[in-house]
Structure formats: structure tokens, C-alpha cells
Amino acid sequence: MATFKVTINPLTGSSETVEAEDYSIQGSFAQFFDAEGNVIASYNTNSFASIVKQ
């Protein structure tokens, strides 16, 4: 599992940390997966600024 930092608002610096195996961006959603391929978190691409692997 890896740690990804999802920056929600770059102006305020607010962010969330997601523990996931991997992620993909499909259409208007970024989906985070566990080792079995289950979606454990999902963000609308309009609601975050960046995803950085820690």
C-alpha cells in the first residue's frame, strides 16, 4: 500500500491522505483501490487540485 496526498484546495493547503494500492482517473473521477481492486476512495476531478504519491 502507498500513501497518496490529495490536495483539495491549493489556496488553503487543505488536503486528505489516502492509503491505497493504486489509483486511476476515469472520466470525472479519481478512484483509489486496495490490493484486491476494491474502490476505497473516490474524488470528483473538479474537487481536487493534485494527487501526489508520498
Buried (B, 14 or more C-beta within 10 A) or exposed (E): EEEBEBBBEEEEEEBEEBEBBBBEEEEEBBBBBBEEEEEBBEBEEEEBEEBEEE
